[in-house]
Amino acid sequence: MAGTDPIPFNPSDPEDAMSEMFRRGVTDLALDAYKVTLYRELNTQQQLECFLAGALTGVVGVCLASIKSEGADAMMEYIASCLPVARQFAESIADENGRPVLNHHDEAQASEVSDDR
């Protein structure tokens, strides 16, 4: 994923297909959080903070559990190098108003979430 320009999404590529599955899973988790009163009662900053804390801890935990401990620093550097490309991908997934769309299959749901803020 690290690099300057992302390669266009190819749904027939196994890595792209699995990446899309994980992306949808994360966005579904974020959308499901709005069903929880406790989450809705948080202000936007608190919502983003707890989402990032949980999602990033999960990502880092899975990555670290998948490698030998001596590779932890290299893994953290790799994760950091992926962030600019992840941003490019996220920004490329937008609705007709230019707002990021959480899931391609449900733009209406993303609009509802965005309109609440």
ChimeraX commands (.cxc) that place a marker at each C-alpha (Angstrom):
marker #1 position 0.00,0.00,0.00 radius 0.5
marker #1 position 2.90,2.37,0.63 radius 0.5
marker #1 position 3.95,4.46,-2.34 radius 0.5
marker #1 position 3.21,7.66,-4.13 radius 0.5
marker #1 position 0.19,6.92,-6.33 radius 0.5
marker #1 position -2.29,4.19,-5.48 radius 0.5
marker #1 position -2.92,1.57,-8.13 radius 0.5
marker #1 position -6.57,1.66,-9.26 radius 0.5
marker #1 position -8.89,-0.73,-7.45 radius 0.5
marker #1 position -9.30,-4.07,-9.22 radius 0.5
marker #1 position -12.10,-6.20,-7.71 radius 0.5
marker #1 position -10.76,-9.34,-9.41 radius 0.5
marker #1 position -7.40,-8.98,-7.65 radius 0.5
marker #1 position -7.42,-11.10,-4.45 radius 0.5
marker #1 position -5.55,-8.45,-2.40 radius 0.5
marker #1 position -7.90,-5.69,-3.54 radius 0.5
marker #1 position -10.95,-7.86,-2.82 radius 0.5
marker #1 position -9.72,-8.64,0.70 radius 0.5
marker #1 position -8.73,-5.00,1.31 radius 0.5
marker #1 position -12.27,-3.99,0.36 radius 0.5
marker #1 position -13.70,-6.56,2.76 radius 0.5
marker #1 position -11.62,-5.13,5.63 radius 0.5
marker #1 position -12.48,-1.52,4.67 radius 0.5
marker #1 position -16.18,-2.33,4.70 radius 0.5
marker #1 position -15.82,-4.10,8.04 radius 0.5
marker #1 position -14.22,-1.06,9.65 radius 0.5
marker #1 position -16.78,1.33,8.18 radius 0.5
marker #1 position -19.63,-0.96,9.24 radius 0.5
marker #1 position -18.24,-0.86,12.79 radius 0.5
marker #1 position -18.21,2.94,12.67 radius 0.5
marker #1 position -21.77,3.09,11.36 radius 0.5
marker #1 position -22.93,0.56,13.97 radius 0.5
marker #1 position -21.51,2.78,16.71 radius 0.5
marker #1 position -24.25,5.31,15.92 radius 0.5
marker #1 position -26.78,2.74,17.10 radius 0.5
marker #1 position -25.26,2.93,20.60 radius 0.5
marker #1 position -26.66,5.72,22.76 radius 0.5
marker #1 position -23.41,6.10,24.69 radius 0.5
marker #1 position -21.52,6.79,21.44 radius 0.5
marker #1 position -24.14,9.24,20.14 radius 0.5
marker #1 position -23.93,11.17,23.41 radius 0.5
marker #1 position -20.20,11.83,22.86 radius 0.5
marker #1 position -19.21,14.98,21.02 radius 0.5
marker #1 position -17.58,14.58,17.60 radius 0.5
marker #1 position -14.04,14.87,18.97 radius 0.5
marker #1 position -14.71,12.20,21.59 radius 0.5
marker #1 position -16.29,9.95,18.96 radius 0.5
marker #1 position -13.23,10.27,16.72 radius 0.5
marker #1 position -10.85,9.75,19.63 radius 0.5
marker #1 position -12.51,6.53,20.79 radius 0.5
marker #1 position -12.90,5.28,17.22 radius 0.5
marker #1 position -9.21,5.89,16.48 radius 0.5
marker #1 position -8.10,4.40,19.79 radius 0.5
marker #1 position -10.07,1.23,19.23 radius 0.5
marker #1 position -9.51,0.84,15.49 radius 0.5
marker #1 position -5.80,1.61,15.56 radius 0.5
marker #1 position -5.18,-0.57,18.60 radius 0.5
marker #1 position -6.94,-3.40,16.79 radius 0.5
marker #1 position -4.94,-2.86,13.58 radius 0.5
marker #1 position -1.62,-2.63,15.40 radius 0.5
marker #1 position -2.48,-5.59,17.61 radius 0.5
marker #1 position -3.37,-7.83,14.67 radius 0.5
marker #1 position -0.23,-6.78,12.79 radius 0.5
marker #1 position 2.06,-7.34,15.78 radius 0.5
marker #1 position 0.46,-10.69,16.53 radius 0.5
marker #1 position 1.16,-11.73,12.93 radius 0.5
marker #1 position 4.93,-11.13,13.00 radius 0.5
marker #1 position 7.95,-11.93,15.14 radius 0.5
marker #1 position 8.51,-9.41,17.96 radius 0.5
marker #1 position 11.79,-8.18,16.46 radius 0.5
marker #1 position 9.82,-6.85,13.46 radius 0.5
marker #1 position 7.59,-4.57,15.58 radius 0.5
marker #1 position 9.48,-1.34,14.80 radius 0.5
marker #1 position 9.56,-2.10,11.07 radius 0.5
marker #1 position 5.82,-2.89,11.18 radius 0.5
marker #1 position 5.08,0.43,12.87 radius 0.5
marker #1 position 7.12,2.26,10.22 radius 0.5
marker #1 position 5.24,0.41,7.48 radius 0.5
marker #1 position 1.87,1.27,9.02 radius 0.5
marker #1 position 2.90,4.95,9.18 radius 0.5
marker #1 position 4.01,4.84,5.53 radius 0.5
marker #1 position 0.59,3.47,4.53 radius 0.5
marker #1 position -1.38,6.39,5.99 radius 0.5
marker #1 position -0.92,8.87,3.09 radius 0.5
marker #1 position -2.04,6.28,0.55 radius 0.5
marker #1 position -4.96,5.25,2.76 radius 0.5
marker #1 position -5.98,8.91,2.81 radius 0.5
marker #1 position -5.83,9.04,-1.00 radius 0.5
marker #1 position -8.03,5.96,-1.25 radius 0.5
marker #1 position -10.51,7.32,1.29 radius 0.5
marker #1 position -10.72,10.69,-0.42 radius 0.5
marker #1 position -11.30,9.01,-3.78 radius 0.5
marker #1 position -14.45,7.33,-2.43 radius 0.5
marker #1 position -16.85,10.27,-2.38 radius 0.5
marker #1 position -20.51,10.93,-3.03 radius 0.5
marker #1 position -21.85,13.48,-5.51 radius 0.5
marker #1 position -21.29,16.24,-2.92 radius 0.5
marker #1 position -17.65,15.33,-2.36 radius 0.5
marker #1 position -18.24,13.83,1.08 radius 0.5
marker #1 position -16.40,10.59,1.88 radius 0.5
marker #1 position -18.65,7.57,1.47 radius 0.5
marker #1 position -18.20,4.93,4.12 radius 0.5
marker #1 position -19.54,2.04,2.03 radius 0.5
marker #1 position -20.16,2.09,-1.70 radius 0.5
marker #1 position -23.23,-0.07,-1.28 radius 0.5
marker #1 position -25.00,2.31,1.08 radius 0.5
marker #1 position -24.44,5.98,0.28 radius 0.5
marker #1 position -27.73,6.90,1.97 radius 0.5
marker #1 position -26.48,5.53,5.28 radius 0.5
marker #1 position -23.25,7.54,4.96 radius 0.5
marker #1 position -25.27,10.65,4.22 radius 0.5
marker #1 position -27.33,10.14,7.37 radius 0.5
marker #1 position -24.15,9.88,9.46 radius 0.5
marker #1 position -22.60,12.95,7.83 radius 0.5
marker #1 position -25.75,15.03,8.22 radius 0.5
marker #1 position -25.82,14.41,11.98 radius 0.5
marker #1 position -22.57,16.29,12.49 radius 0.5
marker link #1:1,2 radius 0.2
marker link #1:2,3 radius 0.2
marker link #1:3,4 radius 0.2
marker link #1:4,5 radius 0.2
marker link #1:5,6 radius 0.2
marker link #1:6,7 radius 0.2
marker link #1:7,8 radius 0.2
marker link #1:8,9 radius 0.2
marker link #1:9,10 radius 0.2
marker link #1:10,11 radius 0.2
marker link #1:11,12 radius 0.2
marker link #1:12,13 radius 0.2
marker link #1:13,14 radius 0.2
marker link #1:14,15 radius 0.2
marker link #1:15,16 radius 0.2
marker link #1:16,17 radius 0.2
marker link #1:17,18 radius 0.2
marker link #1:18,19 radius 0.2
marker link #1:19,20 radius 0.2
marker link #1:20,21 radius 0.2
marker link #1:21,22 radius 0.2
marker link #1:22,23 radius 0.2
marker link #1:23,24 radius 0.2
marker link #1:24,25 radius 0.2
marker link #1:25,26 radius 0.2
marker link #1:26,27 radius 0.2
marker link #1:27,28 radius 0.2
marker link #1:28,29 radius 0.2
marker link #1:29,30 radius 0.2
marker link #1:30,31 radius 0.2
marker link #1:31,32 radius 0.2
marker link #1:32,33 radius 0.2
marker link #1:33,34 radius 0.2
marker link #1:34,35 radius 0.2
marker link #1:35,36 radius 0.2
marker link #1:36,37 radius 0.2
marker link #1:37,38 radius 0.2
marker link #1:38,39 radius 0.2
marker link #1:39,40 radius 0.2
marker link #1:40,41 radius 0.2
marker link #1:41,42 radius 0.2
marker link #1:42,43 radius 0.2
marker link #1:43,44 radius 0.2
marker link #1:44,45 radius 0.2
marker link #1:45,46 radius 0.2
marker link #1:46,47 radius 0.2
marker link #1:47,48 radius 0.2
marker link #1:48,49 radius 0.2
marker link #1:49,50 radius 0.2
marker link #1:50,51 radius 0.2
marker link #1:51,52 radius 0.2
marker link #1:52,53 radius 0.2
marker link #1:53,54 radius 0.2
marker link #1:54,55 radius 0.2
marker link #1:55,56 radius 0.2
marker link #1:56,57 radius 0.2
marker link #1:57,58 radius 0.2
marker link #1:58,59 radius 0.2
marker link #1:59,60 radius 0.2
marker link #1:60,61 radius 0.2
marker link #1:61,62 radius 0.2
marker link #1:62,63 radius 0.2
marker link #1:63,64 radius 0.2
marker link #1:64,65 radius 0.2
marker link #1:65,66 radius 0.2
marker link #1:66,67 radius 0.2
marker link #1:67,68 radius 0.2
marker link #1:68,69 radius 0.2
marker link #1:69,70 radius 0.2
marker link #1:70,71 radius 0.2
marker link #1:71,72 radius 0.2
marker link #1:72,73 radius 0.2
marker link #1:73,74 radius 0.2
marker link #1:74,75 radius 0.2
marker link #1:75,76 radius 0.2
marker link #1:76,77 radius 0.2
marker link #1:77,78 radius 0.2
marker link #1:78,79 radius 0.2
marker link #1:79,80 radius 0.2
marker link #1:80,81 radius 0.2
marker link #1:81,82 radius 0.2
marker link #1:82,83 radius 0.2
marker link #1:83,84 radius 0.2
marker link #1:84,85 radius 0.2
marker link #1:85,86 radius 0.2
marker link #1:86,87 radius 0.2
marker link #1:87,88 radius 0.2
marker link #1:88,89 radius 0.2
marker link #1:89,90 radius 0.2
marker link #1:90,91 radius 0.2
marker link #1:91,92 radius 0.2
marker link #1:92,93 radius 0.2
marker link #1:93,94 radius 0.2
marker link #1:94,95 radius 0.2
marker link #1:95,96 radius 0.2
marker link #1:96,97 radius 0.2
marker link #1:97,98 radius 0.2
marker link #1:98,99 radius 0.2
marker link #1:99,100 radius 0.2
marker link #1:100,101 radius 0.2
marker link #1:101,102 radius 0.2
marker link #1:102,103 radius 0.2
marker link #1:103,104 radius 0.2
marker link #1:104,105 radius 0.2
marker link #1:105,106 radius 0.2
marker link #1:106,107 radius 0.2
marker link #1:107,108 radius 0.2
marker link #1:108,109 radius 0.2
marker link #1:109,110 radius 0.2
marker link #1:110,111 radius 0.2
marker link #1:111,112 radius 0.2
marker link #1:112,113 radius 0.2
marker link #1:113,114 radius 0.2
marker link #1:114,115 radius 0.2
marker link #1:115,116 radius 0.2
marker link #1:116,117 radius 0.2
view
